[in-house]
Amino acid sequence: MKSPTAARRTVSLLGTLLAALLCTLTFGAGTASAHAALTSTDPANGSVVPGAPRKVTLTFSEGVLLSADSVRVLDPRGERVDAGAPEHVGGRSETAAVALRAGIADGTYTVAWQAVSADSHPVAGAFTFSVGAPSRTTVAVDSAAAGVDPAVGAFYGIGRYAAYAGFVLLVGGCVFAGVCRSSRTVQRIAVGGWVALFVSTTALLLLRGAYTAGKGMGSVLDLSLLGDALSTKPGAALLSRLLLLSAAAVFLAVLFGTHARVADGTETRRREVAYGLGIGGTVVATGLAATWAVAEHASAGIQPWLAMPVDVVHLVAVAIWLGGLAALLAALWSGEPVRRSEAGRFSRLAFASVCLLVATGLYQAWRQIGFSWSTLTGTEYGRWLLLKVALVAVMLAVAFFSRRWTGRLSEIAAGPKASARKEPRASGKAAAGDPVRAAQLARQRAALDKAAGRRARDADENRSGLRRSVLAEAAVAVVLLAVTTLLTGTQPGRAEAEQKRAGGAASAAREPAEVRIAYDTGGANGRGTARVTVAPARTGANTLDVTLTDVSGRPVDVPELTLAMTEKEKQIGPLRAALVRQSAGHWQATDFRLPMAGDWQLSLTVRTSDIDQVTEIENVKIN
């Protein structure tokens, strides 16, 4: 039986590792990055529409879950003008639309939206559009976009990290007990993992409603929010995890109880029990891993039918490797004798897990970033992924030294006392009356004691070396697990790149349209260049600026300048602009209204004398 001192060392080590893990993870804890990016809206952000739209439509980069208040439309006074609950357009989960009340007045309207992305993370934002013309509004866009409460977000992040750590210790500890060695120390690792996973999952389920609704800590026990959370896929996954943990508790009792009962049984009996436990444990571990796969990154984006089972394999492999490492470290730290064959079995198991991690990790990396170097280095997800790869490389380098120390371990598990040989009683009695024989036996005893001491010293050195190298692996594993969990809360590279492209396109769409037109009326001083700017080049009110310069680039005035715009496809126009001279060579027309988007034909007529005149035509894109 293990001494109380060894037990205290084990508990101390486990507590230190968990504390270090939580400290590392809490350093990066916070609200998870948005994973569903808003790619377009109708009406567009900042646009001016001639008449009141019947509905507001939002399009995201991936599917979102909607609630009754996911899309709110506020008039200039801050009163809601949306009618009914938002819904997906045509059943497409990446869209959200809400109807507007009939007959809303002109002015600037604010659209505040909040949803849950398909990978379980809340997203929120706000934008504005105007009907008829922009107006003053009492609604602040930043305050309209309700985000996650900081305290709720911090506790939810810590809960997610603790859940990952608990899963790793539970699965890794059980596999280590079944394949390598079973002991009280390993049992504490597995049971500690079960407790951490159960407590964290319960906390996540209670926090889920407030987390997605942007509420504070006072709403954690709100039963209506809990009901809303359970009706979503992430909430159902958390509830399923709790049910599976009930089965895991039974499995733990059977696993460690059976090991004690069949330790002295026949080889056939032990093999039968091992097969049964292996099948049962595989089912429970796969089910637990699936509760993450069906609700996070793997369930959204491309190829979810393949990504989810790959994610399950990835999670289980991580747990076997890192959890088994924690069990081995605890066994070494507690003073338990660890045989070379036992450490060797874990070494081979860890190698197989790493091979699975590499294969599944390559697929996940391609799926999330597409192996684009710009996405890998230019997005937050890509940079975290590079750090994760570097940490895995460091762990493998340290593991090389662990394998060398493992090869030096003795196969004999007992301590130095077991190496000592008892002196036969007959020899002792014979030596009592024979001084020569007594001296000979004394020399033999000294040699045996010296050899036993050498073996004990060598065993202690090898054991200490293995303990140091495994401790170094565990330290890197703490950081690796932190980075892995932070990756699950970071927007994937593909989605971030798509969001940047959409934002760039939206920014480009808000830029004024500018055209340069060379003209020549044919008379004296009839050549020059006209620069026409249409701002903001969107439907609704625009400002036209026309600047004329001569061939030397100096501003020039002309007797007459007219401008008109025509939409040929819809047969709208020509719409003439009321240009007013502002200064030498500069004319302007304000509140020039364009009723719709499209390619408009701009006609500019320049007259430099009574008989010298020319009309030039260019196309202008109106958004």
N, C-alpha and C positions, 0 to 999 in steps of 0.2 A: 504494500500500500504506500502511496506517495505521502511524504511528510507534509505537515501543515505549512512549513516554510516554502516548500516547492509549490504548493497550491497558491500561496499568497503571491509568489513570484509570477505565476501564470496569470492570475487575475490582474496583477499590477501591469504586466506587459500588455494584456488585452486592453485594459483601460487606457494605457498610454497610447497605443496604436489608434484606438477609436478617437481619443481626444485630439491627437495629431491630425487625423483624417478630417474631423469636423472643423478644426482650426483652419486647415488648408482650404477646405471647401467653403467655409464661411467667408474667407477672404474674397472669394469670387462670387459670393452669393448675391442675389438680387433678382430683379424681375427678368424673366426670360425674354430674350429678344423675339420680336415679332417674326413669325414664320410665314404668314400669308400676307403678301404685299398687295396693296391697292394699286392696280395697274391703270384703271380708267374709271371715269364717272360720266353720267349723262343726267343733267347738264354738267359740262366740264367745270373744273375748278376755276373760279374767277371769271367765268363767262357771263355775258349779258344776252338773255334770250328775249325775243320780241313779245312773246306771250307766255302765260303761265303754263308750265308743263303739267301733264297729267300724273306723272310719277317721277321718282328719282331712282336711278339704277347705278349700282356699284359693281365693278368687276375686279376679282382678286386673282393672284397668281396660283392659288390652289383652293380647294374646297373649304368652306367655313360653316360653322354651326350658328344658327340664328336664334334669338330669343324675341320676346314681344317688344323689347325696347332696343333692339340692335341698331335701328336706323331712326333717328329723330330729326325732324325738319323744323327749325325755329324761325319765326318771322323777325323783323327788325326790333320788335319789342320783347323778344324772347319767348313768345307763346308758340305752342306746337301747332303745326298746320298739316301734319301727316295724318292719314286716315287708315286705320287698320294695322295689322301686324305685318312686318316685312316677310317676304317669301322669295324663294329661288325662282329665277326666270327660266321657264321651260324645263324645270327640274334640274338645272345645272347648278351643282353645289358651289361653284366658284363665283356665283352671282348673288346679289341681294337687291330687292326692289321694294319700294313702299309707295303707295298711292298718296296723292295730295288732295286736300279739300278743293272743291270747285270754287272758282272766283277769287283766288288769292290776289291781293293788291300788288302793285309794282313796288319794287324795293329789293334790298339785299337779304338773302336767306342763308342761314347757316345749317349745314347738314352734319350732325354729330353721329358717328357710327361706332359700334362696338360689337365684336363677334369673337368666336373661338375658332382658331385655325384647325384644320383637320388633324394636325399633330399635337393637339390639346393645349396650345398656348394662346392666351387672350391677345387680341389685337384691337387697337382703337385709333381714332383720328377724327378730323373734322375738315370741312372745306366750305366754300361759299360760292354762290351764284346769284345773279341779279335778274329780276324780271323788269323789262322796260328800261330801267336805268339804275345805276348803283345809288344807294342811299346810306344814311347813317344807321348803325345797328348797335344795340346795347349788348349783343352777345359777343364775348371774347372767344376766338377760335381755340386758344390754348385751354381755357377752362371748360369749353364744351366737350373736348376730347378727354373723357374720364379714363384714366389709366388704372393700373393696379395699385392698391394701397401699399405704401412702402413697407409697413410692418407685416402685412399679410404676405407680400411678395418675399420678404426675407425669410419668414418662417416656412413658407411653402418651398422655397429653394433648399433650405436646410433639410426639410422633410424628404425631398426628392433624393438628396445626396445620401442621407441616412438609409433610405430604402435600398439604394444601390449597394451600399456597404453591407447591409444586412443580408441581401441576397447573395453576395459574394461569399460571406463567411458561412452562411447556411449551406449552400451547395458545395462549396469547396471543402468545408469541414466534413460533411457527410461522405463525399467521394474519397477524401484522404482516409477516413476511418474504414471505409469498405475495401479500399485497394491497398493501402500502405500499412497503417496500424490504427488500432482503436484503443483509446485510453481516456482517463478522466479529463486530461487536458484538452484533447481533441473534442471531447463531448462538450466541454465548456465553450469552445469556439463555435460549434454548430448551434448550440442552444442560444448563445449570445446573439448570433446572426438571426435566429428566428425571432427573438424578442425585439431586436432592432427593427426588423422588417415589419412585424406586426404593429408596433407602436407608431412607426413612421407612416405606414399605410392608413391607419386609423386617423392620424392627424391630417394627412393629405385629404382624406375624404371629407372631414369636417371643414377644412379650409377651402375646399374646391369651389363652393358656391360663392363665397366672398371674393375669392381670387379672380374668378371670371367675370363677376358683376362689378368689380371695382369698389367693393364695400370695405369697411374697416373691420378691426378685430371684434368689435361689438356684434357683428353679424355672423360670427362663426357658428353659433348655435341656432341660427335661424332655420327652422324646419322647412320653410318654403324654399330657401336657397339650397338646402340639402336635397330636397326633392327634385329641384331643377338640375342639380349636379348629377343625381342618379339617373336621370332621363337621358343623359348624354353618353357617348361612347367612352370618354375618359372616366366618368363616374362609374359606369358599369364595369370597366376594367379594374378599378380599385376595389369595388365590392367583390368581384370574382377573385381577386388576389387574397382577400381576407378569407374567403371560403376555401381556397386552396391551402392557405396556411393552417387551417384546421386539419386537413389531410396530412400536411407536413408535420404537424405535432404528433399525430399517430405514427407516422413513419419514423420520427426520431425515437419514440419510445420503443418501437419494434427493433430498430437498427441497433441501438446500444444495449437493449435488453437481450436480444438474440445473440449478439457477440459474446456476451457473458455466459450464456447457456451452452453455446456450441463450441466454445474455445477448446474443450477437451474431447469433442465428438470426432466421429470418423471423417475421413476426407470426403466421402460421398455426401454425408450430411452437410458438411460445410459448403460444398459446391452447390447443393440444391438451395440452401439458404441464400448464398451469394447471388444466384440467378434471380431468385424472387425479389430480393432487396434491390438488385440492379434495375429490374424492370419497373418496380414501383417507384423508385427514386427518379428514374428517367422521366416517367409520366408527370410526377409532381414538379420536377425542375423545369421541364418543357412548358408546363402550364403556367408556372410563375413567370418565366421569361416572356411568354406570349402576352401577358398583361401589359408589358411595355411595348411590344412590337405592334399590337393592334391599335395603340392609342398615340404613338409618337411618330418620329420621322418616317419610319418604314411604311406607315399606313397612308402616307401622302406622297404626292409626286409620281414619278414614272415607275412602272413595273411593281406596284404594291403586292401583286400576287406572288412575286418571287422575293421581294425585299423583306416581307414579314418572316417567312421561314428562315431566311439567311440571317436576319437579325436575332432570331431565337438561338440559332447555333452560335452566333457571335457572343451573345450574352452568357450562355452556358459555358463556353470555352473560357471567357474571362473569369467566370466564377471558379471554375476548376483550377485554373492557374493561380490566380491571386489568393483565393480562399485556401487552397492547398498550401500555398507558401506561408500564409498566416498560421495554419495548423502545424506545419513543420517547425516554424520558428518558435511557436509556443512549446512544442515538445522538447526542443533543444534547450530552450530557456529554463524550463521547469526542472531540468536535471534528469529527465527520463532517458534510459538507454535507447538510442536509435541505431538499429542495425544498418549495415551497408546495403543489404538487399532492400530494406524499407525505403531508405533515402533514394536508392537507385530506381525503385518503382515509381516514386514521385517524379524523379527527373525525367523518366520516359513519358510519363503522363503529361508533364508540363510541356515537353517538346511537341507532343501530339496536339495539345491545346494551342500552342503558338502557331503551328502550321495551319490550324483551322482559323485562327485569328487573322493571319496574313491573307488567306484566301477570301474570307468573308469581308475583311477590311478593305481589300482592293476593290471589291464590287461596290461596297458602300461608298468609298471615295469617288469612284466613277459616277455613281448615281447622284451624289450630292454636289460634286464640283465639276464633273465631266473631264477630269484630267487636263484642264486648261491652266497653264502656268499663271496667267493673269488672274484667274479666279482663285487659284491656290494661294497666291501671294497678296492679292489685292482685296480679299474679303476676310472678315473676322473668322469665319468658319475655317477657311483654308489655313490661316495662321495657327489656329488652335490644333488643326490636324497635323501640321508640320511639327509642332511641339510634341504631340502625342507620339508620332513616329520616332522622334529623337529619344523620348523617354523609353520606348520599347527597345530601341537599340542599346541604350545604357543598361537596361535590365538584362538583356541577353548577354552583354559583355560581362556583367557581374555573375550571371548564371554559369558562365564558362568556368570561373574559379570555384563556384559551388560544386560543379561536377568533379573537379579535380580533388577537392576535399572529400567528397563522397566516396571516391575510389580508394581513399586512404583509411576510411573507417574500418574498424574491426567488425567481423561478423558476429563476434561474441558480445552479447548485450550486457552482461554483468560487469560489475566494477572490479577493481583490483583484488578484492578479497576472494573472488571466485577463482582467481588464477593461482592462488596459493594452494599448495598440495599438503594434505595431512600426512604427518609422519606415522608410519605403521607402528602400532603399539609394540609389536614383537621386536622391532628394531630398536625402539626406545628402551625396552627392558634389557636387550642384549648389550646396548651401549653403556648401560649403567655400571656394569662390571668390567668394561673394556675401555680403558682410556683412549686407545688408538682408534677404536671404532667410534667412540664419542666425538673425537676430533674430526674424523672423516664426515660424520653426519653433520657436524657444525658447519664444515666447509660447504657441504651440499645445501644446507639450509640457507646459508649466506648467498650462494649462487642463485638459488631459487628466488629468494627475496629480491636480489638485484634484478633478475630477469623480470619478475613481476612488477617491480617498480618502473623498469624501463617501459614495459608494455602499458602500464597505467599512464606514465608520462606521455608516451606517444599518443595514446588514445585521447587524453585530455587535450593535447595540442591539436590533433585532427578535429576533435569535436569543437574546440574553441574556434578554429579556423572556419569550419562549416557554419558555426553560429554567427560569426562576424559577417561572412559573405551573405548568408540568408537575411540577416538583419539589414544589410545594405540594400538587398533586393526589395525587402519590405518597405524600406524608406522611400525608394523610388516608386514602388507600387502605390504608396499613399498619394504621391503627387500625380501618378498616372491615372488613378481612379478619379481624382479631382478634375483633371483635364477632360477625362471621358464624360463625366457628368455635366461639366460645363458645355461640352460639345452638344449635348442633347438640348441645352437651353439656348443655343445659338442658331441664328437663321442660316440655313444651308447656303452654300456658295451659289448654287444655281438660282435660288430664289432672290438672293441679294443682288446678283448681277441683273436679273430680270427687273427687279425693282429700280435699280439704277438706270437701266435703259428706259423704263417707263417714265421715271422722273426726268431723264434727259429729254425725252420726247415731249413731255408736258412743258418743260422749261422752254424748249425750242418753239412749242406751239404758242407760248405766251410772249415770245419775242416779237417786236414790231417787224412788219414786212417792209423791205426796202428794195427799190428798183432804180437803176440808173438808165436814163434814156438820152441817147445822142440825137440831136436834131439839127436840121439845116433848112432854113426857110428859103435859101437861094439868093437873098438880097445882101446888101452891105451889113456886116456884123450879124449875119443870120445864123452863124454856127455857134453851137454851145452844148452844154450838158444839163439835163434836168435830173435832180435827185428827188424821188418821191418816197415818203415814208408814211405807212399806214400803221397806226398804233391804237389798240394792241393787235390788230389784224384778226379780230374775232367777230362773231355775230354780235349785233347791237351797236352801241355808240362807238365811233372811232374818231381819231383826230388825224387829219391829212396835213402833211407839211411838204411844200414844194420849194426847192431851192434851185435857181438858175445861175450858171456860171458860164463865162465866155471861154474861148479856147485857151486863154492864159490862166484860167482858174479863178478869175475875179468875179464877184457877184454882179449880175446885170439885170436891169429892169427891162420889161417889154410892155408895149401898149395893152396887150390883151393876153390872158392865160385862162384856159378853161380845162376842167377835168371831169370825166364821167366814168362810171363803172357799170358793167353789164354782165349778167350771168346768162350766158348763151344757152346752156342746156335747159334751164328752167324758164328761159325767156323772161328774165326779170331785168328791167332797166331799158335804156340807160338812166342811171341815177346820177344827177349832176351835183357836184360839190360847190358850195358857196365859198369860193376862195377869197380871202381878205388879205391885202398886202400888209405885212408886218414891218418889214424893213427892206433895204435895198436887196433885191434878188430873192426875197423870202415871202411866200404866201402860205396861208393856213386856213383850214376849214375845220371847225369843231362840230361835235355831235353829228357826224356823218354816219347815218345808220345803214348797216348792211343786214338784211333780214335772215340770211342763211349762210351756212358754210359752203365752200366749194371753190372752184377755180374761176375767178372773176377777171374779166377783160378790162384793163385800164386804158382809157383813151385820153391822151394829153394833146391839146391844141395850143400851139405857140404862134403868136402873130408879132412880127418885128417891125412891120410898116403897114401902110394902107393896103398894099398889094402882096406883101410877102408873108405867107402863112403855111404851116405844116401841121399835120396830125400824126402822132406816133402811137403805137399800140403795144402794150406789154401785158403779161398775165401775172396775177397776184393771187396767192393762196390765202384764203380766209378760213380760219378754224372755227 
